[in-house]
Amino acid sequence: MSFPEVGDTLDIFTLTSKLHDGALTTLFLAEDQLSREEVVLKIPCGDILNHPIILYHYQNEERISRLLDHPGIVRFIHRQRSQQYIIMEKISGQDLRAKVGRDRSLELHDALALMDNLCDVVGYLHKQSIIHLDLKPENIICLENSKIKLIDFGLASCGSLPDLLAFDLLNPQGTPWYIAPEQLLGERADPRCDIYSMGMLFYEMLSGQLPWPRSSKIQVARRRLRHEPAPPRYYNPDIPPQIQAIILRAISRHAGDRYSSVQELQNDLKSWKQLPITTRGNTVKRPSVWRRLFPGRSVQMPAEKNKLKSKRLNRKPQIIGAIIDSSTRNNMLKEVRKQALIRSGEVTLVHVIEEESDCHTTRYGITVEGEQMMAGLDVSVQNLRRFSIDPGIRLIRGEVIEVLGDLCKNLGAELLILGVSRKEKSLLRGASVQRRLERKKECTCQVVVAVEEQFSPETGLKDLHPNQLTAKQVLACDIFLVDLWFEHLHYHTELIYQLLLYPEQKIDHNKINCRFGQFLVSLKTSENWLQLVEILDPIYLKFQEILSRMAELPAHDHVGLQDIYIRESLPLSCQFKKELSLVSLSLRTHLQSEPPLVPFLTDASCPVTMPTLACHGPLLGALTLDQDLCVLIEKNQVGN
């Protein structure tokens, strides 16, 4: 998979220009072919084995972005995508860096107005249990009337999501001269980290300076663990003493000495003139030589923080898929998918980065391997998201057995699924890993080496008599039926998008080119499955009839299209799910011992009626289609 360039089309977006080409991501300005609106696409780079942070930043922002909805935060646009990238609104404005920096400062009233808006945005985040952890001028876009848009959530943490950056990345993340001292020690769960960064931003807005050197060297950054900052009035004595006292409290070395909440900081900013003038606020001198030679108590991480990594993240069953060899990844993914559907579990895909030499040739080879892996992970993620399974991806350095064993223990995983060897001429290495893990006493989960399925319901069911089916084959059929439902929802949605994007083009939807139709044709060739045909054929014909009426609508009749889609198409998808449940029950009729039930087929509820589940895959496509139809209808009404 080659990296896209200007002029290329990515899904329904045409890339019109390159806005930024960075080490971690590339930003493109793009046009939505459907709405004709300009958007920004943020595409992660592919060198993920040399630099795992690339994948972690992307994954983190993509997940957290689904939870954000505030006028002071960049609007994220969620669509079904063919590869990993983030879609955002285009923002017209300059970042705060264009206004502040070395010897460039703001007037007090302008800085206060910006801080008030920043407090509103960060306060909203904290109420959602989200901590930004990378507040800096480059991530704040200034609009008119001191309004702002906060961007870049690649380093953020969220209380409702596993913090994979905290688990797997040892080095502190963030811009060293803005992040809180405790972030240098690995703290990522304390909202007061953001309060510290806000204080640093306010310091720079008013003084044009920072109290610490702009150095990425860790030994320089760690001075803040013991030393007090120079007061901002040292650089700008016109700063009111009450304002300086607010800043110094916000950037206190110890989190307990700072404001306890953004609201408390905002209240002081609004009523700063009524605050008393203190000695601390009035000083214009740097800390004394004595204090510099004999600084105060160093910032320490609470002991309990070290225990966070070993806590189980939630109550759902945890399933780990280990990526050992790309050539057998499909087998591993199929087994992961099956087990996740049976157990209603959460999935983690892990690749262990084993130590290699650091020569230039080796690094280049790892770069190429990483780019290939990124493309493979795109496929893996999209494969699982088709079933509304959203896998977490982890790239962990170390020795395979140690890493996998520790991960099973830390996640409390029920199942570890392996492919086979990623080393040439070592065909038994996957099994060897299994044996070594099972001998490892600390490994707490069942280990399975996935093998290729010998039975394909899609093509093989027609050749069997109902009483010939084994329990294993019936379970394979159940998984196929789940796949069939999601696949047909995607197929149906994509056909409607074709009608929207190319209204003048005739689409022959009567061709049997969907899996549902092909499966029915296969079943009709055998007299053994007439009962299944009787269940499914009316649903298929109804789908075809609905598509025929959609295709016959006048071009740009978005109201009519939405009416049929909402009133008939989506309810029929729910009915289709119920009929698939009947098919599953019919397949089990002759079994002596039944395989485990797949909850998707036994649950009476329908996913398309629950928008909160539509975060990815065909469900996201269905929700997005409804939203796009609303946008097109509104544009037509404005145009008329």
MIKOLMAR-870107 format. One line per field, with one value per residue (C-alpha): residue number from 1; x, z, y. Coordinates in Angstrom, 1 decimal. Example, Ala and Ser with C-alpha at 12.3 -4.5 7.8 and 13.67 -1.06 7.14 Angstrom:
2
k: 1, 2
xx: 12.3, 13.7
zz: 7.8, 7.1
yy: -4.5, -1.1
***
This chain:
640
k: 1, 2, 3, 4, 5, 6, 7, 8, 9, 10, 11, 12, 13, 14, 15, 16, 17, 18, 19, 20, 21, 22, 23, 24, 25, 26, 27, 28, 29, 30, 31, 32, 33, 34, 35, 36, 37, 38, 39, 40, 41, 42, 43, 44, 45, 46, 47, 48, 49, 50, 51, 52, 53, 54, 55, 56, 57, 58, 59, 60, 61, 62, 63, 64, 65, 66, 67, 68, 69, 70, 71, 72, 73, 74, 75, 76, 77, 78, 79, 80, 81, 82, 83, 84, 85, 86, 87, 88, 89, 90, 91, 92, 93, 94, 95, 96, 97, 98, 99, 100, 101, 102, 103, 104, 105, 106, 107, 108, 109, 110, 111, 112, 113, 114, 115, 116, 117, 118, 119, 120, 121, 122, 123, 124, 125, 126, 127, 128, 129, 130, 131, 132, 133, 134, 135, 136, 137, 138, 139, 140, 141, 142, 143, 144, 145, 146, 147, 148, 149, 150, 151, 152, 153, 154, 155, 156, 157, 158, 159, 160, 161, 162, 163, 164, 165, 166, 167, 168, 169, 170, 171, 172, 173, 174, 175, 176, 177, 178, 179, 180, 181, 182, 183, 184, 185, 186, 187, 188, 189, 190, 191, 192, 193, 194, 195, 196, 197, 198, 199, 200, 201, 202, 203, 204, 205, 206, 207, 208, 209, 210, 211, 212, 213, 214, 215, 216, 217, 218, 219, 220, 221, 222, 223, 224, 225, 226, 227, 228, 229, 230, 231, 232, 233, 234, 235, 236, 237, 238, 239, 240, 241, 242, 243, 244, 245, 246, 247, 248, 249, 250, 251, 252, 253, 254, 255, 256, 257, 258, 259, 260, 261, 262, 263, 264, 265, 266, 267, 268, 269, 270, 271, 272, 273, 274, 275, 276, 277, 278, 279, 280, 281, 282, 283, 284, 285, 286, 287, 288, 289, 290, 291, 292, 293, 294, 295, 296, 297, 298, 299, 300, 301, 302, 303, 304, 305, 306, 307, 308, 309, 310, 311, 312, 313, 314, 315, 316, 317, 318, 319, 320, 321, 322, 323, 324, 325, 326, 327, 328, 329, 330, 331, 332, 333, 334, 335, 336, 337, 338, 339, 340, 341, 342, 343, 344, 345, 346, 347, 348, 349, 350, 351, 352, 353, 354, 355, 356, 357, 358, 359, 360, 361, 362, 363, 364, 365, 366, 367, 368, 369, 370, 371, 372, 373, 374, 375, 376, 377, 378, 379, 380, 381, 382, 383, 384, 385, 386, 387, 388, 389, 390, 391, 392, 393, 394, 395, 396, 397, 398, 399, 400, 401, 402, 403, 404, 405, 406, 407, 408, 409, 410, 411, 412, 413, 414, 415, 416, 417, 418, 419, 420, 421, 422, 423, 424, 425, 426, 427, 428, 429, 430, 431, 432, 433, 434, 435, 436, 437, 438, 439, 440, 441, 442, 443, 444, 445, 446, 447, 448, 449, 450, 451, 452, 453, 454, 455, 456, 457, 458, 459, 460, 461, 462, 463, 464, 465, 466, 467, 468, 469, 470, 471, 472, 473, 474, 475, 476, 477, 478, 479, 480, 481, 482, 483, 484, 485, 486, 487, 488, 489, 490, 491, 492, 493, 494, 495, 496, 497, 498, 499, 500, 501, 502, 503, 504, 505, 506, 507, 508, 509, 510, 511, 512, 513, 514, 515, 516, 517, 518, 519, 520, 521, 522, 523, 524, 525, 526, 527, 528, 529, 530, 531, 532, 533, 534, 535, 536, 537, 538, 539, 540, 541, 542, 543, 544, 545, 546, 547, 548, 549, 550, 551, 552, 553, 554, 555, 556, 557, 558, 559, 560, 561, 562, 563, 564, 565, 566, 567, 568, 569, 570, 571, 572, 573, 574, 575, 576, 577, 578, 579, 580, 581, 582, 583, 584, 585, 586, 587, 588, 589, 590, 591, 592, 593, 594, 595, 596, 597, 598, 599, 600, 601, 602, 603, 604, 605, 606, 607, 608, 609, 610, 611, 612, 613, 614, 615, 616, 617, 618, 619, 620, 621, 622, 623, 624, 625, 626, 627, 628, 629, 630, 631, 632, 633, 634, 635, 636, 637, 638, 639, 640
xx: 0.0, 1.7, 1.5, -1.1, 0.0, -1.7, -4.2, -5.0, -8.5, -8.8, -12.2, -14.5, -11.8, -9.7, -6.4, -5.9, -2.7, -0.2, -0.5, 2.2, 4.8, 6.0, 7.9, 4.8, 2.0, 1.2, -1.7, -3.6, -6.3, -9.0, -12.4, -15.3, -16.7, -20.2, -20.7, -17.9, -16.7, -13.0, -11.6, -8.2, -6.9, -4.2, -2.4, 0.1, 3.5, 4.5, 7.9, 6.2, 8.8, 11.6, 9.1, 6.1, 4.9, 3.6, 1.0, 0.2, -0.4, -2.8, -4.6, -5.0, -6.4, -8.7, -10.3, -10.6, -11.9, -15.1, -15.9, -15.4, -18.2, -17.4, -17.2, -13.7, -12.3, -11.6, -14.5, -13.6, -15.5, -16.1, -16.5, -15.9, -12.4, -10.3, -7.1, -6.0, -6.4, -8.2, -10.7, -11.1, -12.8, -10.7, -10.0, -9.3, -6.9, -3.4, -2.0, -1.1, 2.6, 2.2, 1.3, 3.6, 7.1, 10.6, 10.0, 6.5, 3.7, 0.0, -1.7, -3.2, -6.9, -6.2, -4.3, -7.1, -9.8, -7.8, -7.3, -11.0, -11.8, -9.1, -10.5, -13.9, -12.4, -10.1, -12.9, -15.1, -12.4, -11.9, -15.6, -15.4, -12.4, -10.1, -6.7, -5.0, -1.4, 0.1, -1.2, 1.2, 0.8, 1.0, -2.1, -4.3, -5.8, -6.9, -10.1, -12.0, -13.1, -10.5, -12.2, -10.0, -10.0, -7.9, -6.3, -4.0, -5.2, -2.5, -1.1, -4.3, -5.6, -9.2, -10.5, -12.9, -10.2, -7.0, -4.0, -1.7, 0.9, 1.3, 1.6, 4.1, 6.1, 8.8, 10.0, 7.9, 5.7, 4.9, 6.9, 9.3, 9.1, 5.3, 4.5, 4.1, 7.1, 5.2, 4.7, 8.5, 8.0, 5.2, 2.1, -0.8, -3.9, -3.9, -5.9, -3.6, -1.0, -3.2, -3.4, 0.4, 0.6, -2.1, 0.0, 3.0, 1.0, -0.3, 3.3, 4.5, 1.5, 2.4, 6.2, 7.2, 9.5, 9.4, 11.0, 12.9, 15.2, 13.6, 15.6, 14.5, 17.4, 15.8, 18.5, 17.6, 13.8, 14.2, 15.5, 11.9, 11.6, 13.6, 14.0, 11.5, 10.8, 11.8, 8.6, 7.1, 7.6, 11.4, 10.8, 7.9, 7.5, 4.2, 2.4, 0.1, 1.2, -2.2, -1.8, 1.8, 0.5, -2.1, 0.6, 3.0, 0.3, -0.7, 2.9, 3.8, 6.2, 4.0, 0.5, -1.0, 0.1, -1.7, -5.3, -7.4, -9.6, -9.8, -13.0, -11.0, -8.3, -10.9, -12.7, -9.4, -8.7, -12.1, -11.8, -8.0, -8.4, -10.1, -7.3, -4.8, -1.3, 1.2, 5.0, 5.1, 3.1, 5.1, 8.6, 10.6, 13.7, 14.8, 15.2, 18.2, 21.6, 21.1, 17.8, 19.4, 22.3, 20.0, 16.6, 13.5, 12.0, 12.0, 8.7, 8.0, 5.4, 3.0, 3.8, 0.4, 0.9, 3.3, 0.5, -1.7, -0.1, -1.1, -4.7, -7.3, -8.7, -12.4, -14.7, -15.0, -13.1, -9.7, -8.4, -4.9, -3.9, -0.1, 1.2, 4.1, 4.0, 2.2, 1.7, -0.5, -2.1, -5.4, -5.7, -5.0, -7.4, -10.2, -9.7, -9.6, -12.8, -14.5, -13.5, -14.4, -17.9, -18.5, -17.2, -18.3, -14.7, -12.2, -9.3, -5.7, -3.3, 0.3, 3.6, 6.8, 9.7, 12.8, 16.1, 18.2, 21.5, 21.3, 23.3, 22.0, 21.2, 19.3, 17.3, 16.4, 15.2, 13.1, 11.7, 10.5, 9.2, 7.3, 5.7, 4.6, 3.3, 1.4, -0.4, -1.1, -2.5, -4.8, -6.2, -6.4, -8.2, -10.7, -11.3, -12.2, -14.1, -16.5, -17.9, -17.8, -14.7, -12.3, -8.9, -6.2, -2.8, 0.4, 4.0, 6.2, 10.0, 11.4, 11.7, 8.6, 7.9, 8.4, 6.3, 3.4, 3.4, 3.4, 0.7, -1.6, -1.1, -1.5, -4.7, -6.1, -6.6, -8.6, -7.0, -3.8, -4.0, -0.9, -0.1, 3.0, 6.6, 7.8, 11.3, 12.1, 12.9, 11.3, 7.9, 7.4, 8.2, 4.6, 4.1, 7.4, 6.1, 3.0, 4.9, 7.3, 4.4, 2.5, 5.6, 5.9, 4.1, 3.2, 1.2, -2.4, -4.3, -5.0, -2.7, -4.0, -2.1, -4.6, -4.7, -6.5, -10.2, -10.9, -14.7, -16.1, -19.9, -20.1, -19.2, -19.2, -22.6, -24.5, -22.6, -23.6, -26.8, -28.2, -27.5, -23.9, -23.0, -20.6, -20.6, -17.5, -19.0, -22.2, -20.1, -18.3, -21.7, -22.7, -19.6, -20.3, -23.9, -22.7, -20.2, -23.0, -25.2, -22.4, -21.2, -24.7, -25.2, -21.9, -22.9, -26.3, -24.9, -22.2, -24.8, -26.8, -23.6, -23.1, -26.5, -25.6, -22.1, -23.1, -26.8, -26.7, -25.0, -27.3, -26.3, -27.3, -28.1, -29.9, -26.6, -26.0, -22.7, -23.2, -22.3, -25.9, -27.2, -24.3, -24.9, -28.6, -27.7, -25.3, -28.0, -30.5, -28.3, -29.0, -32.3, -30.9, -31.3, -34.7, -35.8, -32.9, -33.8, -37.4, -36.2, -33.7, -35.1, -38.0, -35.5, -33.2, -36.0, -37.2, -33.7, -33.6, -37.1, -36.0, -32.9, -35.0, -37.2, -34.2, -32.6, -35.8, -36.0, -35.2, -31.6, -30.9, -34.2, -32.4, -35.6, -37.1, -33.9, -33.7, -37.3, -36.9, -33.6, -35.0, -38.5, -37.7, -34.0, -32.7, -35.8, -35.3, -31.6, -33.0, -35.4, -32.5, -30.7, -33.7, -34.0, -30.3, -31.0, -33.6, -31.1, -28.6, -31.3, -32.2, -28.5, -28.4, -31.4, -29.5, -26.6, -26.1, -23.9, -24.2, -21.3, -21.4, -24.0, -22.9, -24.5, -25.0, -27.4, -29.3, -29.6, -33.0, -31.8, -30.5, -27.3, -28.6, -31.1, -28.3, -26.2, -23.9, -22.4, -21.7, -18.1, -16.6, -17.2, -20.6, -22.5, -20.5, -21.2, -24.9, -25.0, -22.8, -25.1, -28.1, -26.0, -24.8, -28.4, -29.4, -26.5, -27.5, -31.1, -30.2, -27.9, -30.7, -33.1, -30.7, -30.0, -33.7
zz: 0.0, -1.2, 0.7, -0.9, -2.7, -3.8, -6.5, -5.2, -4.1, -0.7, -0.2, -1.1, -0.5, -3.2, -1.8, -3.0, -1.2, 1.5, 4.6, 6.7, 6.2, 9.7, 11.2, 12.7, 10.4, 7.1, 6.8, 3.6, 2.6, 0.8, -0.8, 0.2, -3.1, -1.6, 0.2, -1.6, 1.7, 2.5, 5.3, 6.7, 6.6, 9.1, 7.8, 10.1, 8.7, 8.4, 10.2, 13.2, 14.2, 14.6, 16.0, 17.7, 19.0, 15.4, 15.8, 19.4, 18.7, 15.9, 17.8, 20.8, 19.0, 16.8, 19.9, 22.0, 19.1, 19.1, 22.6, 21.8, 21.0, 21.9, 19.8, 21.3, 20.0, 16.4, 15.0, 14.0, 11.2, 11.5, 8.4, 7.4, 6.0, 3.9, 5.9, 9.1, 9.0, 10.8, 9.3, 10.7, 9.9, 8.2, 10.6, 9.4, 11.9, 13.3, 16.1, 19.3, 18.4, 15.8, 18.6, 21.5, 21.9, 22.5, 23.2, 21.7, 24.3, 24.5, 26.3, 29.6, 28.5, 25.4, 27.4, 30.0, 27.2, 25.7, 29.0, 29.8, 26.6, 27.2, 30.7, 29.1, 26.7, 29.2, 31.8, 29.4, 28.7, 32.4, 32.9, 30.3, 32.2, 29.4, 30.0, 27.0, 28.3, 25.4, 25.8, 23.9, 21.5, 18.5, 19.6, 20.1, 17.0, 17.6, 15.9, 16.1, 19.4, 21.3, 20.5, 20.2, 18.8, 20.6, 18.4, 18.6, 21.1, 20.3, 23.8, 25.7, 28.3, 29.0, 32.1, 30.1, 27.7, 28.4, 28.4, 26.1, 26.0, 29.7, 29.5, 26.6, 26.2, 28.8, 27.9, 28.9, 26.2, 25.4, 24.8, 27.7, 28.5, 28.8, 30.5, 34.3, 36.3, 37.2, 33.5, 33.3, 35.8, 33.8, 35.3, 32.8, 35.0, 36.9, 35.5, 37.3, 34.6, 32.2, 34.8, 35.0, 31.2, 31.2, 33.7, 31.4, 28.5, 30.5, 31.7, 28.0, 26.8, 29.3, 29.4, 26.0, 27.9, 29.6, 33.0, 31.7, 28.7, 25.5, 25.6, 24.8, 26.9, 29.8, 32.3, 31.6, 31.8, 35.1, 36.8, 37.3, 39.7, 42.3, 41.3, 41.5, 38.3, 37.8, 38.4, 35.2, 36.6, 36.3, 32.5, 32.5, 35.7, 34.4, 35.1, 38.1, 41.3, 41.6, 38.1, 38.9, 42.0, 39.9, 37.4, 40.1, 41.8, 38.5, 37.8, 41.3, 41.2, 43.4, 42.0, 45.5, 45.6, 42.3, 41.6, 42.3, 39.2, 36.1, 37.5, 40.5, 38.2, 36.0, 39.0, 40.1, 36.6, 36.4, 39.8, 39.9, 40.8, 44.1, 45.1, 47.7, 46.8, 48.3, 48.6, 46.1, 43.6, 44.1, 43.6, 40.5, 41.4, 40.5, 43.2, 45.3, 44.7, 48.0, 46.7, 43.4, 45.2, 47.8, 46.0, 47.7, 47.9, 44.6, 42.9, 43.4, 41.9, 44.4, 45.1, 44.0, 40.5, 39.8, 40.3, 37.6, 34.8, 36.5, 37.0, 34.8, 32.5, 32.6, 33.2, 29.5, 28.5, 27.1, 23.9, 22.7, 19.1, 18.6, 15.2, 14.5, 10.7, 8.2, 6.0, 8.6, 10.1, 8.4, 10.4, 13.6, 12.8, 12.0, 15.3, 17.2, 15.5, 16.3, 19.9, 20.3, 18.9, 21.1, 24.3, 23.6, 24.4, 23.8, 21.4, 21.7, 18.7, 19.8, 17.9, 19.8, 18.5, 19.2, 19.7, 16.5, 15.7, 15.2, 12.0, 9.2, 7.0, 9.7, 10.5, 6.8, 6.7, 9.9, 8.3, 5.3, 7.5, 9.6, 6.6, 5.5, 8.9, 9.0, 5.8, 7.3, 10.5, 8.3, 6.9, 10.2, 11.9, 9.1, 9.1, 12.8, 12.7, 10.1, 13.1, 15.5, 17.1, 17.8, 18.5, 20.5, 18.9, 20.9, 19.7, 22.6, 22.7, 24.4, 24.3, 22.8, 25.7, 28.4, 26.7, 25.8, 29.3, 31.0, 28.8, 29.5, 33.2, 33.1, 31.0, 32.8, 29.4, 28.8, 25.5, 23.6, 19.9, 17.9, 14.2, 13.3, 12.8, 11.4, 11.0, 7.8, 7.9, 11.3, 10.6, 14.1, 15.9, 16.5, 18.3, 20.1, 21.4, 22.6, 24.5, 26.1, 27.2, 28.7, 30.7, 31.9, 35.3, 35.1, 31.9, 33.0, 29.8, 27.4, 24.4, 20.9, 17.6, 14.9, 11.8, 8.5, 8.6, 6.4, 6.1, 4.4, 4.9, 2.0, -0.6, 1.4, 3.1, -0.1, -0.4, 3.1, 4.4, 7.6, 9.7, 8.5, 10.1, 13.1, 16.0, 14.7, 11.3, 12.8, 14.8, 11.6, 10.0, 12.8, 12.4, 8.7, 9.3, 11.5, 8.7, 6.2, 8.1, 8.4, 4.9, 3.4, 5.5, 4.0, 0.5, 0.7, 2.1, -0.5, -3.3, -1.9, -1.8, -5.5, -6.2, -4.3, -5.9, -9.4, -9.8, -13.6, -13.8, -14.0, -11.5, -12.3, -8.8, -10.1, -10.7, -8.0, -6.9, -3.1, -0.8, 0.4, -3.1, -4.0, -0.9, -1.8, -5.3, -3.8, -1.4, -4.3, -6.1, -3.3, -2.2, 1.3, 2.3, 1.0, 4.5, 4.7, 1.2, 2.4, 5.4, 3.5, -0.1, 0.9, 2.7, -0.3, -2.7, -0.5, -0.4, -4.2, -4.5, -2.1, -4.2, -7.4, -6.0, -4.8, -8.2, -9.9, -7.8, -9.6, -9.3, -6.2, -4.5, -1.2, 0.8, -1.0, -0.6, 3.1, 3.6, 2.0, 3.8, 7.3, 7.0, 5.1, 4.5, 8.1, 9.6, 7.0, 8.1, 11.6, 10.2, 8.3, 11.6, 13.1, 10.1, 10.4, 14.0, 12.7, 10.2, 13.1, 15.1, 12.0, 11.5, 15.1, 14.8, 14.3, 16.7, 19.8, 21.5, 20.4, 20.1, 22.1, 21.0, 19.3, 21.2, 18.1, 16.7, 20.0, 21.0, 20.0, 19.8, 16.5, 16.2, 13.7, 16.3, 18.7, 17.3, 20.4, 19.0, 15.5, 16.1, 13.2, 10.3, 8.5, 11.5, 11.2, 7.4, 8.0, 10.5, 8.3, 5.3, 7.3, 8.4, 4.8, 3.6, 6.2, 5.1, 1.4, 2.2, 4.2, 1.4, -1.2, 1.0, 1.4, -2.4, -3.1
yy: 0.0, 3.2, 6.4, 8.8, 12.0, 15.2, 14.4, 10.9, 9.9, 8.2, 6.7, 9.7, 12.4, 14.0, 15.2, 18.8, 20.0, 19.0, 21.1, 19.5, 16.7, 15.7, 12.8, 11.3, 12.3, 14.1, 16.5, 16.9, 19.4, 17.3, 17.7, 15.6, 14.4, 14.1, 17.4, 19.3, 20.6, 21.0, 18.8, 17.9, 14.3, 13.3, 10.2, 8.5, 7.6, 4.0, 3.6, 2.1, -0.5, 2.1, 4.6, 2.8, 6.2, 6.9, 4.2, 5.0, 8.6, 7.8, 5.1, 7.3, 10.3, 8.2, 6.6, 9.7, 11.8, 9.7, 11.2, 14.9, 17.4, 21.0, 24.2, 24.9, 21.6, 20.7, 18.8, 15.2, 13.6, 9.9, 7.7, 4.2, 4.2, 1.8, 2.6, 4.4, 8.1, 10.9, 13.3, 16.8, 20.1, 22.7, 25.6, 29.1, 30.7, 30.9, 28.9, 30.7, 30.3, 33.0, 35.4, 34.4, 33.2, 34.7, 38.4, 38.3, 38.7, 39.6, 42.4, 41.3, 41.6, 39.5, 36.9, 36.7, 36.3, 33.5, 31.8, 32.0, 30.2, 27.7, 27.0, 26.4, 23.8, 22.0, 22.1, 20.3, 17.7, 17.0, 16.5, 13.8, 12.2, 13.3, 14.9, 16.6, 16.3, 18.3, 21.9, 24.2, 27.2, 25.0, 23.0, 26.1, 27.7, 31.3, 32.4, 35.7, 37.3, 35.4, 32.1, 29.0, 25.5, 22.9, 20.3, 17.2, 14.5, 12.1, 12.1, 12.5, 10.0, 9.0, 7.4, 5.2, 3.8, 1.8, 4.1, 2.2, 5.0, 4.6, 0.8, 0.5, 3.7, 4.2, 7.7, 10.8, 12.1, 15.7, 19.0, 19.0, 22.7, 22.8, 19.5, 19.1, 17.8, 14.7, 13.9, 13.5, 10.6, 9.0, 10.5, 10.6, 10.4, 13.6, 16.6, 19.0, 18.2, 20.3, 23.0, 23.2, 23.5, 26.2, 28.1, 27.8, 29.1, 32.1, 32.8, 32.8, 34.9, 37.7, 37.6, 36.2, 33.9, 30.5, 29.8, 26.8, 26.3, 25.0, 21.8, 18.3, 16.8, 14.9, 16.0, 19.7, 19.0, 17.2, 20.3, 21.2, 18.3, 20.1, 23.8, 26.7, 28.8, 32.4, 34.5, 36.0, 39.5, 38.9, 39.2, 41.6, 43.7, 45.2, 41.9, 42.6, 40.8, 39.0, 37.6, 36.4, 34.7, 32.8, 31.7, 30.6, 28.6, 26.9, 25.9, 24.8, 21.8, 19.7, 18.9, 19.3, 23.0, 23.8, 24.7, 21.6, 22.2, 24.2, 25.9, 27.1, 28.6, 30.2, 31.8, 33.4, 34.7, 36.3, 38.1, 38.7, 42.3, 41.3, 38.9, 40.1, 41.1, 38.7, 38.7, 35.8, 37.7, 40.9, 39.5, 40.3, 38.3, 34.8, 32.3, 33.0, 31.3, 29.5, 28.0, 27.1, 25.3, 23.7, 23.2, 21.9, 18.4, 16.7, 15.7, 12.0, 9.7, 8.2, 4.5, 3.4, 4.7, 1.9, -0.6, 0.8, -1.3, -4.6, -3.7, -5.3, -2.7, -3.8, -6.7, -7.8, -11.0, -10.1, -11.9, -11.3, -12.0, -12.2, -11.1, -13.5, -13.9, -11.8, -14.9, -16.6, -13.4, -14.2, -17.5, -15.7, -12.9, -15.4, -17.2, -13.9, -12.8, -16.1, -16.0, -12.3, -13.0, -16.0, -14.4, -10.8, -10.0, -7.2, -7.7, -6.7, -7.3, -7.4, -7.5, -8.1, -6.0, -8.1, -6.4, -6.0, -4.3, -0.5, -0.3, 1.9, -1.2, -2.8, 0.3, 0.7, -2.9, -2.3, 0.8, -1.2, -4.0, -1.4, 0.2, -3.2, -4.0, -0.7, -1.7, -5.1, -3.6, -1.4, -4.6, -6.3, -3.4, -3.0, -6.8, -6.8, -3.5, -5.0, -6.9, -3.9, -5.3, -2.5, -3.9, -2.2, -2.5, -2.7, -2.8, -3.9, -4.3, -7.3, -11.1, -12.8, -15.2, -12.6, -10.0, -12.3, -13.9, -10.5, -9.2, -12.1, -11.6, -7.8, -7.9, -10.9, -12.4, -15.6, -16.5, -15.9, -16.7, -17.2, -17.5, -19.4, -18.4, -15.0, -16.5, -18.2, -22.0, -22.3, -23.7, -25.1, -21.8, -21.0, -24.3, -23.8, -20.4, -22.2, -24.8, -22.3, -20.1, -23.0, -23.9, -20.3, -20.5, -16.8, -17.2, -17.2, -17.7, -20.5, -20.5, -21.5, -21.7, -20.8, -23.0, -22.7, -23.6, -26.6, -25.9, -22.8, -22.5, -20.1, -22.8, -26.0, -26.1, -26.9, -30.2, -31.5, -33.0, -31.4, -34.5, -34.5, -31.2, -31.3, -28.9, -27.3, -26.8, -25.3, -22.8, -21.9, -21.4, -19.1, -16.9, -16.8, -15.7, -12.8, -11.9, -12.1, -9.6, -7.0, -7.6, -7.0, -3.9, -2.6, -3.7, -2.1, 1.2, 1.4, 1.0, 3.9, 6.0, 5.1, 6.6, 9.7, 10.2, 9.3, 10.1, 10.1, 6.7, 3.6, 1.0, -2.6, -3.8, -6.8, -8.6, -11.1, -9.7, -9.6, -12.4, -12.8, -13.3, -15.6, -17.7, -18.1, -19.2, -21.8, -23.1, -23.4, -25.8, -28.4, -29.8, -30.3, -26.6, -25.6, -24.6, -22.1, -20.8, -20.3, -18.2, -16.0, -15.6, -13.2, -10.9, -10.9, -10.1, -7.3, -5.8, -5.9, -4.3, -1.5, -0.8, -0.8, 1.9, 3.9, 3.7, 4.9, 8.1, 11.4, 12.4, 14.4, 13.4, 13.1, 13.4, 10.4, 8.4, 9.1, 8.2, 4.8, 4.2, 5.1, 3.6, 0.5, -0.3, -0.2, -2.0, -4.7, -5.1, -5.7, -8.3, -9.9, -10.4, -12.2, -14.5, -15.3, -16.4, -18.8, -20.2, -20.8, -22.7, -24.7, -25.8, -27.1, -29.4, -32.7, -32.0, -34.2, -31.6, -28.0, -25.5, -22.3, -19.8, -16.6, -13.7, -11.6, -14.2, -14.8, -11.1, -9.7, -6.1, -4.7, -2.7, -0.2, 1.0, 1.8, 4.7, 4.6, 1.4, 2.9, 3.8, 1.8, -0.6, -1.1, 0.4, 3.6, 3.6, 3.2, 6.1, 8.3, 7.7, 9.1, 12.1, 12.7, 12.6, 15.2, 17.5, 17.1, 17.8, 20.9, 22.2, 21.7, 23.6, 26.5, 26.5, 26.7
***
